[in-house]
């Protein structure tokens, strides 16, 4: 799974690419944990997970988001989600994860 | 009795029995009449056709409010019953009617656990008042008998356990071991729930597999156990799954309450190659429209995440029968 970590203002934007399922959720979770580590070291209060490159996510991926949220709380980093595609928006609604996380329609760009 | 195995849902709620009140029924009828006014309904049969064609489930019926009780009718004479929630009362009345018509009164119960909503129907189980009945209670908990005895102590119930004429015995099962019981192969699996709970897998003579897995939490940090569930559910024809809360709730406010979600149930069944999943143990706070939306959302989630063969998503209601 490819992923980029881009600082934008006060936040770190983590942008994984691919599908998050039973085969890839651990790698996805490790990327999120790494992002939280970076954000905490750099003193950033927010990590934005750019979902625009995620095709689909099963419950294991969603639960990796929960673990990242818990790790974020422990490290003083709040987590936001951004730019879900139509499928991801539905999955977030069905699982009620759109009530657990702030979801922004777009991710901030480095130019912003 | 049917030659095929039939799974019959007598109680599908969790926690606490609920019932539709007069206002709810009145609203359903009023809404149905508004829609019906456009139709030329002149007979009872016309009305039934109209209901089937024009009204959705929540408008025309109810998911019911009795707590967990599921019967598995296989080709053998014995009754197989998972849990003793308040749905057991109606099941017991039907069993007594069948016994009067000649069916043997052999009852095999399988207890997921002894929380109140799963045993509260037993004191009202009509065949227990019949000396022709033989009741065998299978459980993995060592304290199952104590729990059932206790709820019929004088401070809780007027008829003590020992006063019943039926022959009642308890058999402790070991999880992971397969038992041959009156024509079915049965295996239990330990689940994550306060004071533990156990799921049961039944295999009939034709190889049809039914899994009863309620009151089972699937934690975010225990994926090894989740893999074990995938194995337990493998190739099941029907998995009856605890889907009481949303995934978000089980990961936050309802964490440690010992329950699961529609999303995890569907994922487990897809990985296991199960043919159908029945959403079960409905939250008593949900009304019919909300349960129907849960069902529609679940069908949609299955479609969005499908890989290969679809998993049919059923929503259990009191009175549902599934023939395998």
Interface residues (C-beta under 8 A of the other chain):
Chain A: X22 X56 X58 X59 X60 X62 X63 X64 X66 X67 X87 X90 X91 X93 X94 X95 X96 X97 X99 X100
Chain B: X220 X221 X223 X246 X247 X248 X249 X251 X252 X261 X262 X263 X264 X267 X271 X297 X298 X300 X301 X304 X305
